[in-house]
């Protein structure tokens, strides 16, 4: 199950637990209050990934082809 609420300033997506394995190992844990996933649409994912190396402590998944 998946739903999106699109607005002029962004999109809120709500997915069922069936999509959790797609996020990577240990990305989400039930009732842990730490299981929010943020996705961003960028022009160049590889360049953005490099630029965020000094800002982000943990990448759950890395860019893939």
PyMOL commands that set and color helices and strands:
alter all, ss='L'
color gray80, all
select helices_A, chain A and resi 17-23+45-51
alter helices_A, ss='H'
color red, helices_A
select strands_A, chain A and resi 2-7+10-15
alter strands_A, ss='S'
color yellow, strands_A
deselect
rebuild
show_as cartoon
